[in-house]
Structure formats: structure tokens, C-alpha cells
């Protein structure tokens, strides 16, 4: 089995909604959201077998919107929801699912 999977790929763009193309939205979603879903699904049988862990890297922008960052925010909200759903489904099977939400803070 596989003990752990970290989904850490991500891209971002800058631009107001009105001026951001649908192609940009789709490109960001393909990497940030669908890449996470696709990779998790590919490795989940191995993770489940070893009662391992999935760690999804999201963002503080997965909890709150930000001007000129809508494609990124939308996809990170999606990663948060996917992670929550996966956690509920995998918990009875002993698989842990975690979200890391990097952001700006003073430590």
C-alpha cells in the first residue's frame, strides 16, 4: 500500500472577473481542483489498503474570496469541499484526510 499522498500542485492568475477568460478559469480548475481529484482517485485504493493519509494543500483563499483572484479562490473552495467529502467517506476505513491552508500570517 501507500502511506501518504500530498496533493500540492497549484496555479493562480490575477484579474477581475469581467476580464478573466473562461479558458483561464478552466485551466486553473484543471490543475487545482481536477488534478487533486484525479490524483486522489488514482491512488486511493493503495491508501485505503494501508490505512494511510491524504493531505490536500488548499489556501486561506479556499475559505474566503479575494479581489482579482476568483479562479484560484473558486478552485480552492472546491478542494476544501472535496477534502471534506473524502474525509467523511474514508474515516470509517481508517484513512485520514487533512487540509493545509497556507496564508499570510505573522508567526
ROMI-810637 format. One record per atom (N, C-alpha, C): residue number from 1; atom name; x, y, z. Coordinates in Angstrom, 3 decimals, decimal comma. Each point is the difference from the previous one (the first is absolute). Layout:
PT    n  atom        c1        c2        c3
PT  NUM    CA         X         Y         Z
...
end
This chain:
PT    n  atom        c1        c2        c3
PT    1     N     0,816    -1,199     0,000
PT    1    CA    -0,816     1,199     0,000
PT    1     C     0,856     1,258     0,000
PT    2     N    -0,650     1,086     0,013
PT    2    CA     0,640     1,321     0,010
PT    2     C    -0,414     0,705     1,282
PT    3     N     0,955     0,523     0,734
PT    3    CA    -0,302     0,610     1,291
PT    3     C    -0,497     1,420    -0,087
PT    4     N     0,400     0,711    -1,033
PT    4    CA    -0,412     1,392    -0,056
PT    4     C     0,001     0,567    -1,401
PT    5     N    -0,883     0,944    -0,204
PT    5    CA    -0,097     0,741    -1,255
PT    5     C    -0,144     1,470     0,348
PT    6     N     0,850     0,838    -0,567
PT    6    CA    -0,104     1,447     0,179
PT    6     C    -0,303     0,618    -1,357
PT    7     N    -1,171     0,597    -0,125
PT    7    CA    -0,396     0,714    -1,216
PT    7     C     0,393     1,460     0,168
PT    8     N     1,073     0,410    -0,682
PT    8    CA     0,559     1,326     0,219
PT    8     C     0,122     0,829    -1,279
PT    9     N    -0,476    -0,500    -1,116
PT    9    CA     0,097     0,777    -1,243
PT    9     C    -1,009     1,144     0,035
PT   10     N     0,384     1,141    -0,533
PT   10    CA    -0,927     1,123    -0,040
PT   10     C     0,529     1,125    -0,867
PT   11     N    -0,925     0,668    -0,664
PT   11    CA     0,338     1,194    -0,770
PT   11     C    -0,997     1,090     0,351
PT   12     N     0,376     1,231    -0,267
PT   12    CA    -0,885     1,123     0,277
PT   12     C     0,148     1,038    -1,099
PT   13     N    -0,998     0,833    -0,105
PT   13    CA     0,020     1,108    -0,948
PT   13     C    -0,521     1,240     0,711
PT   14     N     0,175     1,129    -0,616
PT   14    CA    -0,520     1,254     0,533
PT   14     C    -0,852     0,655    -1,073
PT   15     N    -1,154     0,514     0,393
PT   15    CA    -0,860     0,708    -0,930
PT   15     C    -1,424     0,039     0,511
PT   16     N    -0,673     1,070    -0,296
PT   16    CA    -1,393     0,137     0,415
PT   16     C    -0,876    -0,961    -0,797
PT   17     N    -1,112    -0,391     0,602
PT   17    CA    -0,913    -0,967    -0,616
PT   17     C    -0,358     0,410    -1,420
PT   18     N    -0,371     1,244    -0,185
PT   18    CA    -0,452     0,479    -1,306
PT   18     C     1,046    -0,209    -1,092
PT   19     N     1,266     0,056     0,370
PT   19    CA     1,067    -0,055    -0,994
PT   19     C     0,764    -1,331    -0,007
PT   20     N    -0,462    -0,955     0,771
PT   20    CA     0,641    -1,315     0,048
PT   20     C    -0,739    -0,949    -0,930
PT   21     N     0,717    -0,608    -0,914
PT   21    CA    -0,633    -0,875    -0,994
PT   21     C    -0,440    -1,321     0,626
PT   22     N    -0,965    -0,629    -0,633
PT   22    CA    -0,437    -1,320     0,440
PT   22     C     1,134    -1,008    -0,144
PT   23     N     0,842     0,182    -0,997
PT   23    CA     1,154    -0,894    -0,148
PT   23     C     0,903     0,066     1,229
PT   24     N     0,160     1,187     0,554
PT   24    CA     0,809     0,148     1,210
PT   24     C    -0,646    -0,722     1,168
PT   25     N    -1,317     0,179     0,168
PT   25    CA    -0,701    -0,720     1,071
PT   25     C     0,198    -1,504    -0,143
PT   26     N    -0,139    -0,507    -1,221
PT   26    CA     0,116    -1,440    -0,232
PT   26     C     1,426    -0,498     0,220
PT   27     N     0,990     0,784    -0,402
PT   27    CA     1,395    -0,393     0,195
PT   27     C     0,342    -0,099     1,487
PT   28     N    -0,418     0,987     0,775
PT   28    CA     0,272    -0,015     1,440
PT   28     C    -0,741    -1,160     0,663
PT   29     N    -1,246    -0,230    -0,392
PT   29    CA    -0,774    -1,106     0,570
PT   29     C     0,615    -1,349    -0,350
PT   30     N     0,506    -0,125    -1,209
PT   30    CA     0,601    -1,273    -0,434
PT   30     C     1,162    -0,393     0,905
PT   31     N     0,823     0,958     0,359
PT   31    CA     1,148    -0,297     0,863
PT   31     C    -0,425    -0,093     1,463
PT   32     N    -0,623     1,050     0,514
PT   32    CA    -0,238     0,112     1,439
PT   32     C    -1,057    -0,967     0,517
PT   33     N    -1,098    -0,129    -0,710
PT   33    CA    -1,094    -0,849     0,480
PT   33     C     0,041    -1,379    -0,633
PT   34     N    -0,109    -0,062    -1,312
PT   34    CA    -0,106    -1,304    -0,666
PT   34     C     1,288    -0,798     0,122
PT   35     N     1,146     0,660     0,064
PT   35    CA     1,250    -0,719     0,241
PT   35     C    -0,006    -0,675     1,361
PT   36     N    -0,514     0,696     1,003
PT   36    CA    -0,114    -0,562     1,345
PT   36     C    -0,946    -1,188     0,011
PT   37     N    -1,163     0,153    -0,617
PT   37    CA    -0,986    -1,089    -0,040
PT   37     C     0,572    -1,198    -0,761
PT   38     N     0,552     0,258    -1,172
PT   38    CA     0,520    -1,070    -0,859
PT   38     C     1,126    -0,783     0,692
PT   39     N     0,939     0,714     0,609
PT   39    CA     1,124    -0,660     0,662
PT   39     C    -0,468    -0,792     1,213
PT   40     N    -0,910     0,574     0,771
PT   40    CA    -0,525    -0,699     1,170
PT   40     C    -0,695    -1,284    -0,419
PT   41     N    -0,859     0,077    -0,996
PT   41    CA    -0,717    -1,192    -0,460
PT   41     C     0,963    -1,081    -0,492
PT   42     N     1,083     0,408    -0,655
PT   42    CA     0,960    -0,973    -0,523
PT   42     C     0,705    -0,770     1,120
PT   43     N     0,317     0,684     1,096
PT   43    CA     0,776    -0,621     1,068
PT   43     C    -0,832    -0,459     1,191
PT   44     N    -1,281     0,299     0,027
PT   44    CA    -0,834    -0,315     1,164
PT   44     C    -0,034    -1,490     0,344
PT   45     N    -0,065    -0,908    -0,966
PT   45    CA     0,020    -1,420     0,392
PT   45     C     1,256    -0,380     0,792
PT   46     N     1,150     0,533    -0,383
PT   46    CA     1,240    -0,286     0,729
PT   46     C    -0,004     0,647     1,379
PT   47     N    -0,515     1,223     0,087
PT   47    CA    -0,100     0,707     1,286
PT   47     C    -0,941    -0,759     0,941
PT   48     N    -1,141    -0,421    -0,529
PT   48    CA    -0,986    -0,709     0,819
PT   48     C     0,587    -1,297     0,550
PT   49     N     0,727    -0,730    -0,847
PT   49    CA     0,591    -1,277     0,400
PT   49     C     0,938     0,156     1,195
PT   50     N     0,742     1,085     0,054
PT   50    CA     0,960     0,201     1,091
PT   50     C    -0,547     0,889     1,113
PT   51     N    -1,285     0,391    -0,120
PT   51    CA    -0,600     0,933     0,969
PT   51     C     0,877     1,243     0,131
PT   52     N     0,336     0,560    -1,147
PT   52    CA     0,909     1,137    -0,059
PT   52     C    -0,684     1,341     0,158
PT   53     N     0,591     1,001    -0,629
PT   53    CA    -0,460     1,375     0,175
PT   53     C     0,074     0,740    -1,328
PT   54     N    -0,996     0,863    -0,232
PT   54    CA    -0,010     0,915    -1,139
PT   54     C     0,107     1,410     0,563
PT   55     N     0,950     0,770    -0,505
PT   55    CA     0,170     1,394     0,408
PT   55     C    -0,196     0,863    -1,237
PT   56     N    -1,008     0,852     0,042
PT   56    CA    -0,276     0,907    -1,110
PT   56     C     0,406     1,418     0,386
PT   57     N     0,816     0,609    -0,852
PT   57    CA     0,419     1,371     0,242
PT   57     C    -1,044     0,923    -0,615
PT   58     N    -0,633     0,787     0,844
PT   58    CA    -1,005     0,966    -0,445
PT   58     C     0,596     1,393     0,182
PT   59     N    -0,728     0,867     0,639
PT   59    CA     0,449     1,372     0,214
PT   59     C    -0,987     0,675     0,933
PT   60     N     0,436     1,075     0,640
PT   60    CA    -0,977     0,793     0,750
PT   60     C    -1,054     0,541    -0,961
PT   61     N     0,367     0,103    -1,292
PT   61    CA    -0,966     0,458    -1,000
PT   61     C    -0,984    -1,098    -0,383
PT   62     N     0,143    -1,170     0,587
PT   62    CA    -1,005    -1,041    -0,127
PT   62     C    -1,127     0,181     0,996
PT   63     N     0,116     1,013     0,845
PT   63    CA    -1,041     0,313     0,984
PT   63     C    -0,611     1,374    -0,209
PT   64     N     0,706     0,866    -0,720
PT   64    CA    -0,510     1,357    -0,217
PT   64     C     0,470     0,503    -1,356
PT   65     N    -0,852     0,709    -0,655
PT   65    CA     0,345     0,535    -1,310
PT   65     C     0,979     1,157     0,105
PT   66     N     0,589     0,328    -1,136
PT   66    CA     0,962     1,093    -0,053
PT   66     C    -0,123     0,687    -1,354
PT   67     N     0,063     1,321    -0,038
PT   67    CA    -0,112     0,701    -1,277
PT   67     C     1,093    -0,432    -0,977
PT   68     N    -0,381    -0,125    -1,245
PT   68    CA     0,913    -0,308    -1,107
PT   68     C     0,623    -1,392     0,097
PT   69     N    -0,593    -0,877     0,805
PT   69    CA     0,541    -1,358     0,164
PT   69     C    -1,091    -1,057    -0,123
PT   70     N    -1,110     0,316    -0,669
PT   70    CA    -1,143    -0,912     0,022
PT   70     C     0,298    -1,405    -0,518
PT   71     N     0,759    -0,208    -1,086
PT   71    CA     0,248    -1,388    -0,412
PT   71     C     0,698    -0,815     1,097
PT   72     N     0,980     0,605     0,639
PT   72    CA     0,728    -0,673     1,070
PT   72     C    -0,923    -0,284     1,189
PT   73     N    -0,741     1,003     0,426
PT   73    CA    -0,893    -0,165     1,150
PT   73     C    -1,046    -1,076    -0,253
PT   74     N    -0,617     0,040    -1,168
PT   74    CA    -1,030    -0,982    -0,339
PT   74     C     0,560    -1,413     0,086
PT   75     N     1,182    -0,209    -0,572
PT   75    CA     0,548    -1,351    -0,019
PT   75     C     0,446    -0,450     1,382
PT   76     N     0,502     0,906     0,808
PT   76    CA     0,405    -0,386     1,349
PT   76     C    -1,217    -0,255     0,893
PT   77     N    -1,113     0,718    -0,229
PT   77    CA    -1,247    -0,350     0,680
PT   77     C    -0,372    -1,433    -0,364
PT   78     N     0,168    -0,352    -1,272
PT   78    CA    -0,295    -1,355    -0,468
PT   78     C     0,883    -1,045     0,661
PT   79     N     1,277     0,303     0,166
PT   79    CA     0,912    -0,923     0,683
PT   79     C    -0,451    -0,207     1,441
PT   80     N    -0,452     1,058     0,644
PT   80    CA    -0,507    -0,107     1,375
PT   80     C    -1,211    -0,931     0,061
PT   81     N    -0,954     0,197    -0,902
PT   81    CA    -1,210    -0,830    -0,013
PT   81     C     0,341    -1,454    -0,320
PT   82     N     0,850    -0,208    -1,000
PT   82    CA     0,421    -1,356    -0,353
PT   82     C     0,656    -0,681     1,196
PT   83     N     0,867     0,716     0,696
PT   83    CA     0,697    -0,563     1,159
PT   83     C    -0,976    -0,361     1,106
PT   84     N    -0,977     0,858     0,254
PT   84    CA    -1,008    -0,296     1,023
PT   84     C    -0,790    -1,253    -0,359
PT   85     N    -0,449    -0,093    -1,246
PT   85    CA    -0,756    -1,181    -0,447
PT   85     C     0,847    -1,258     0,133
PT   86     N     1,237     0,076    -0,464
PT   86    CA     0,899    -1,152     0,062
PT   86     C     0,253    -0,413     1,447
PT   87     N     0,171     0,971     0,887
PT   87    CA     0,230    -0,296     1,418
PT   87     C    -1,168    -0,789     0,583
PT   88     N    -1,224     0,429    -0,272
PT   88    CA    -1,176    -0,710     0,513
PT   88     C    -0,072    -1,422    -0,544
PT   89     N     0,341    -0,179    -1,271
PT   89    CA    -0,073    -1,318    -0,619
PT   89     C     1,112    -0,935     0,472
PT   90     N     1,180     0,521     0,236
PT   90    CA     1,161    -0,831     0,320
PT   90     C     0,195    -0,246     1,487
PT   91     N    -0,568     0,848     0,851
PT   91    CA     0,197    -0,137     1,444
PT   91     C    -0,380    -1,397     0,504
PT   92     N    -1,137    -0,576    -0,398
PT   92    CA    -0,332    -1,343     0,490
PT   92     C     1,005    -1,069    -0,445
PT   93     N     0,765     0,291    -1,035
PT   93    CA     0,977    -0,968    -0,505
PT   93     C     1,405     0,254     0,541
PT   94     N     0,117     0,948     0,917
PT   94    CA     1,276     0,267     0,647
PT   94     C     0,952     0,878    -0,792
PT   95     N    -0,500     0,678    -1,018
PT   95    CA     0,827     0,891    -0,809
PT   95     C    -0,205     1,431     0,483
PT   96     N     1,096     0,692     0,270
PT   96    CA    -0,070     1,387     0,446
PT   96     C     0,086     0,929    -1,208
PT   97     N    -0,773     1,080     0,038
PT   97    CA     0,039     1,014    -1,056
PT   97     C     0,198     1,351     0,670
PT   98     N     1,029     0,710    -0,413
PT   98    CA     0,333     1,291     0,596
PT   98     C     0,058     1,077    -1,073
PT   99     N    -0,248     1,230     0,433
PT   99    CA     0,121     1,164    -0,871
PT   99     C     1,031     0,932     0,629
PT  100     N     0,927     0,461    -0,805
PT  100    CA     0,948     1,032     0,429
PT  100     C    -0,409     1,279    -0,716
PT  101     N    -0,172     1,076     0,768
PT  101    CA    -0,480     1,275    -0,544
PT  101     C     1,043     1,089     0,204
PT  102     N     1,044     0,028    -0,826
PT  102    CA     0,997     1,060     0,146
PT  102     C    -0,617     1,379    -0,231
PT  103     N     0,570     0,982     0,627
PT  103    CA    -0,473     1,371    -0,173
PT  103     C     1,009     0,973     0,582
PT  104     N    -0,372     1,249     0,007
PT  104    CA     0,865     1,040     0,551
PT  104     C    -0,273     0,150     1,487
PT  105     N     1,025    -0,183     0,806
PT  105    CA    -0,142     0,194     1,431
PT  105     C     1,364     0,288     0,604
PT  106     N    -0,016     0,583     1,163
PT  106    CA     1,232     0,288     0,726
PT  106     C     0,147    -1,054     1,082
PT  107     N     1,121    -0,671     0,011
PT  107    CA     0,220    -1,070     0,984
PT  107     C     0,975     0,454     1,063
end
